[in-house]
Amino acid sequence: MPFALELALDPSTLAILFAVAFIAGFIDAIAGGGGLLTIPALLTAGLPPHLVLGTNKLSATFGSATASYTFYRRRLFEPVVWRRALIGTAIGAAVGALLAQFMPASWLNQLLPLVVSACGIYLLFSKVPAKAAGEAAEIGRRRQWPQSLSLGFYDGVAGPGTGAFWTVSSMLLYPLDLLRASGVARTMNFVSNAVALAVFIVGGHVAWVLGIGMGLALMTGAYFGARMAIGGGSRFIRPVFILVVLAMSLRLAWQHWFGAA
């Protein structure tokens, strides 16, 4: 069934989907929220909702893997420090993806605009530290469990804005600047994407050819986005992040509060 749907897509639709994926990967590597572009695009192309979620996880895994590896290579993320969060994210994503296949997540959609806009307003008026206070120092190990389990679960169930939620919550909970918080967000996003993808594969809800094609486009966009984010630092990420999360808020409010597509 998924393969038949992929064959039915005309070349122009595929080109649009790949272009959207490239832009989503670029934005996602900097501020998160790429799923708000790819998920509506896949729905518009005519794929059923569960297939959209699984295919989006496949393509998103490509992009988040590229971005997270780029941050790791620049020593902006230390896996040993965040091992509890890595485990919690994986567990939460697995549970969320399982539930997503059996229950609607529409009740979450009503809260999304409020939560996402709160992220943007917080960063707009807060003073983001210019330097981190040493990533290995004073990182609250116990705080990692509720943060990672809840955000991993959310990404498994729905996903839009997960990267933005990780970035803001990490700056609130730990002594991290915006650049290092982005490194944490990209890595955790990769973990939750990969685990949720495995669940959707078992459930047969993945369009492989389309997902891989969009994944390669996402990977390319994420590569350039991550390099620009690291090169520009917090001064570059901050305005892009604020712009993205506020745009996400308007998009989600329009879609879920007023019933627009």
C-alpha positions in Angstrom: 0.0 0.0 0.0 2.7 2.6 0.9 4.6 1.8 -2.3 1.5 2.2 -4.4 0.9 5.6 -2.9 4.5 6.6 -3.7 4.1 5.5 -7.4 0.9 7.7 -7.6 2.9 10.9 -6.7 3.8 12.9 -9.8 7.3 14.3 -10.3 6.3 17.9 -9.5 4.8 16.8 -6.1 8.0 14.9 -5.3 10.1 17.9 -6.2 8.0 20.1 -3.9 8.3 17.6 -1.1 12.1 17.4 -1.4 12.4 21.2 -1.5 10.2 21.4 1.7 12.4 18.8 3.3 15.6 20.7 2.5 14.2 23.9 4.1 12.9 21.9 7.1 16.3 20.3 7.7 18.0 23.7 7.6 15.5 25.3 10.0 15.4 22.2 12.3 19.2 22.1 12.7 19.1 25.7 14.0 15.9 26.1 15.9 13.7 23.0 15.6 10.2 22.9 14.1 11.0 21.3 10.8 8.1 18.8 11.3 5.7 21.7 11.0 6.7 22.0 7.3 7.1 18.3 6.4 4.0 16.9 8.1 1.5 19.3 6.4 3.3 18.7 3.1 3.0 14.9 3.3 -0.7 15.3 4.3 -1.3 17.6 1.3 0.3 15.0 -1.0 -2.5 12.5 0.0 -0.8 10.2 2.5 -2.9 8.8 5.4 -2.1 10.3 8.8 -0.3 7.2 10.3 1.8 6.8 7.2 2.6 10.5 7.3 3.9 10.2 10.9 6.1 7.1 10.1 7.5 8.5 6.8 8.2 11.9 8.5 10.1 10.0 11.3 12.2 8.3 8.6 13.1 11.5 6.9 13.6 13.4 10.2 16.0 10.8 11.4 18.4 11.6 8.5 18.3 15.3 9.3 18.6 15.0 13.1 21.5 12.5 12.8 23.4 15.0 10.6 22.8 17.9 12.9 23.6 16.0 16.1 26.8 14.6 14.7 27.9 18.0 13.6 27.4 19.4 17.1 29.1 16.4 18.6 32.2 16.8 16.4 32.5 20.4 17.5 32.4 19.2 21.2 29.2 21.0 21.9 27.5 17.8 23.3 28.9 15.3 25.8 27.0 12.0 25.7 28.4 10.9 29.1 26.9 13.9 30.9 23.5 13.3 29.2 23.3 9.5 29.4 20.1 9.7 31.6 18.4 12.0 29.1 19.4 9.7 26.2 17.8 6.7 28.0 14.7 8.6 29.1 14.2 10.1 25.6 14.4 6.6 24.0 11.9 5.2 26.5 9.5 8.1 26.2 9.6 8.0 22.3 8.9 4.3 22.2 5.8 4.6 24.5 4.6 7.6 22.6 5.0 6.0 19.2 3.1 2.9 20.3 0.2 5.0 21.6 0.2 7.2 18.5 -0.8 4.1 16.4 -3.9 3.4 18.6 -5.2 6.8 19.8 -5.6 10.3 18.4 -3.3 13.1 19.7 -5.8 15.9 19.0 -6.0 16.9 22.7 -2.3 17.8 22.5 -2.9 20.0 19.5 -5.0 22.5 21.5 -2.1 23.1 23.8 0.6 23.4 21.2 0.1 27.0 20.2 0.3 28.1 23.9 3.4 26.1 24.7 5.3 27.1 21.6 4.5 30.8 21.9 5.6 30.7 25.5 9.0 29.4 24.3 9.3 32.3 21.9 8.2 34.9 24.4 10.6 33.5 27.1 13.6 33.7 24.8 12.5 37.1 23.4 12.6 38.8 26.8 15.1 36.7 28.7 18.8 37.2 29.0 20.5 34.2 27.5 24.0 33.6 29.0 26.8 34.3 26.7 28.9 31.4 28.0 28.0 28.1 29.5 29.0 27.4 33.1 30.8 24.2 32.1 28.6 21.5 30.7 29.8 18.8 33.0 29.3 21.0 36.1 26.0 21.3 37.9 24.0 19.5 35.2 21.0 18.3 37.2 21.0 14.6 36.7 17.6 14.1 38.3 16.0 16.8 36.1 17.0 14.8 33.0 14.5 12.1 33.7 11.2 14.1 33.7 12.4 16.3 30.9 13.6 13.5 28.6 10.6 11.1 29.3 8.0 13.8 28.6 9.7 15.3 25.5 10.5 11.8 24.2 6.9 10.8 24.7 5.6 13.9 22.9 7.9 13.4 20.0 6.8 9.8 19.7 3.1 10.8 19.7 3.2 14.0 17.5 6.5 15.8 17.3 6.1 19.3 16.0 8.3 21.8 17.9 10.2 19.1 19.9 13.6 20.7 19.1 12.4 24.1 20.3 11.0 22.6 23.5 14.3 20.9 24.2 16.3 24.1 23.6 14.2 26.3 25.9 13.8 23.7 28.7 17.5 22.9 28.7 18.4 26.6 29.1 15.9 26.8 31.9 17.0 23.7 33.8 20.8 23.8 33.3 23.7 26.2 33.0 23.8 26.1 29.2 24.0 28.9 26.6 21.9 28.8 23.5 24.5 27.1 21.3 25.0 24.2 23.7 21.3 23.8 24.4 20.9 23.5 20.7 23.4 20.7 20.6 21.4 18.9 23.3 18.2 19.5 21.4 19.5 18.1 18.1 20.9 15.0 19.7 17.8 14.2 21.8 15.7 14.8 18.7 17.7 12.3 16.8 17.2 9.6 19.5 13.5 10.1 19.7 13.2 10.1 15.9 15.1 6.9 15.6 13.3 5.0 18.3 9.8 6.2 17.1 10.8 5.2 13.6 11.6 1.7 14.7 8.1 1.4 16.2 6.4 2.7 13.0 8.5 0.3 10.9 7.2 -2.6 12.9 3.7 -1.2 12.5 4.2 -1.0 8.7 3.6 2.8 8.6 6.6 3.9 6.5 6.7 4.9 2.8 10.4 3.9 2.3 11.3 5.5 -1.1 9.6 8.8 -0.3 11.0 8.9 3.2 14.6 8.2 2.1 14.4 10.8 -0.7 13.1 13.4 1.7 15.6 12.2 4.3 18.5 12.9 2.0 17.1 16.4 1.3 16.7 16.9 5.1 20.2 15.7 5.7 21.6 18.3 3.2 19.6 21.1 4.7 20.6 20.0 8.3 24.3 20.0 7.3 24.3 23.6 6.2 22.0 24.7 9.0 24.1 23.1 11.8 27.3 24.7 10.3 25.7 28.1 10.2 24.4 27.8 13.7 27.8 26.8 15.1 29.6 29.4 13.1 27.2 32.2 14.1 26.8 31.1 17.7 24.0 32.4 19.9 23.8 35.8 18.0 22.8 33.9 14.9 20.6 31.3 16.6 18.6 33.6 18.8 16.8 35.7 16.1 16.2 32.6 13.9 14.9 30.7 16.9 12.5 33.5 18.0 11.2 33.9 14.4 10.7 30.1 14.0 8.9 29.5 17.3 6.6 32.5 16.8 5.8 31.4 13.3 5.1 27.9 14.7 2.7 29.4 17.2 0.7 31.2 14.6 0.7 28.2 12.3 -0.5 25.8 15.1 -3.1 28.3 16.4 -4.5 28.7 12.9 -4.6 25.0 12.3 -5.9 23.6 15.6 -7.9 26.5 17.0 -9.6 27.7 13.8 -9.7 24.4 11.9 -7.7 25.6 9.0 -5.6 23.2 7.0 
